[in-house]
Amino acid sequence: MNTLVQQRCQYHAGREAAARCPECKLFFCRECVSEHDDRILCAACLRQLVAPLPSPRRSFRGILSLAQCMLAVALVWFFFFLIGKGLLAIPSAFHEGTFWEKHASP
């Protein structure tokens, strides 16, 4: 079995290896490794470890925004529809000024 003293850095052939990455099992010099969560990792394994996972919610973000816009338009339409119904329910005598004459008590 090869010991650490006999190994060379994966990226720098002229340098002795200072550590072995537990993920990829390759040897690296001091400049090519980093500590992360009390472990010594190479740059490639560290990049894979800390890379954010793609969110599955991103694919539904556009659909959700479209649904929210449609709901907002429907609510605004319904609001103005109710206002229109209320205005149509007012008798035309009210607009002519004769409504109060009919309903006035003697």
C-alpha positions in Angstrom: 0.0 0.0 0.0 1.2 3.5 -0.9 1.7 5.8 2.0 1.0 9.5 2.0 4.7 10.4 1.9 5.2 8.6 -1.4 2.2 10.3 -3.1 2.2 13.5 -5.2 -0.6 16.1 -5.6 -3.1 15.3 -8.2 -2.8 18.8 -9.7 0.8 19.7 -8.8 3.2 16.8 -9.7 6.2 18.5 -8.1 4.5 18.7 -4.6 4.1 16.1 -2.0 0.6 15.1 -1.0 -0.6 16.5 2.3 -4.0 14.9 2.4 -6.3 12.4 0.8 -9.8 13.4 -0.1 -12.3 11.0 1.6 -14.8 11.5 -1.2 -12.8 10.9 -4.4 -9.9 9.1 -2.7 -7.2 11.2 -4.6 -4.2 12.8 -3.0 -3.6 16.6 -2.9 -1.1 19.2 -1.6 -2.0 21.7 1.2 -3.1 24.3 -1.3 -5.6 22.0 -3.1 -7.6 20.9 0.0 -10.0 22.8 2.2 -11.6 22.0 5.6 -15.4 21.8 5.6 -17.5 20.4 8.5 -14.3 19.0 10.2 -13.3 17.2 7.0 -10.5 17.8 4.5 -11.9 17.9 1.0 -10.6 18.7 -2.5 -12.0 21.6 -4.4 -14.1 19.5 -6.8 -15.7 17.5 -4.0 -16.3 20.6 -1.9 -18.0 22.3 -4.9 -20.3 19.3 -5.3 -21.0 19.1 -1.6 -22.0 22.8 -1.2 -23.8 23.2 -4.5 -27.4 24.1 -4.0 -29.9 21.5 -5.1 -32.3 22.6 -7.8 -35.7 23.4 -6.3 -38.6 21.5 -7.8 -40.8 24.5 -6.9 -39.1 26.6 -9.6 -41.0 24.8 -12.4 -44.4 25.7 -10.8 -43.5 29.3 -10.1 -44.8 30.5 -13.5 -48.0 28.5 -13.2 -48.5 29.8 -9.7 -48.0 33.4 -10.9 -50.4 32.9 -13.8 -53.0 31.4 -11.4 -52.7 34.4 -9.0 -53.1 36.9 -11.8 -56.2 35.1 -13.1 -57.7 35.0 -9.6 -57.0 38.7 -9.1 -58.7 39.6 -12.4 -61.7 37.4 -11.5 -62.0 39.1 -8.1 -61.8 42.6 -9.6 -64.4 41.6 -12.2 -66.7 40.2 -9.5 -66.4 43.3 -7.4 -67.4 45.6 -10.3 -70.1 43.2 -11.3 -71.7 43.5 -7.8 -71.4 47.3 -8.0 -73.1 47.3 -11.4 -75.9 45.0 -10.1 -76.4 47.4 -7.2 -76.6 50.4 -9.5 -79.0 48.7 -11.7 -81.2 47.8 -8.7 -81.8 51.6 -8.0 -85.1 52.6 -9.6 -85.0 55.1 -12.4 -87.4 57.3 -10.3 -84.4 57.9 -8.0 -82.4 59.4 -10.8 -85.3 61.6 -12.0 -85.8 63.1 -8.6 -89.4 61.7 -8.3 -88.5 58.8 -6.0 -88.8 60.9 -2.9 -92.2 62.3 -3.9 -93.7 58.8 -4.2 -92.3 57.6 -0.9 -92.8 60.7 1.2 -95.2 60.4 4.0 -98.1 62.8 4.1 
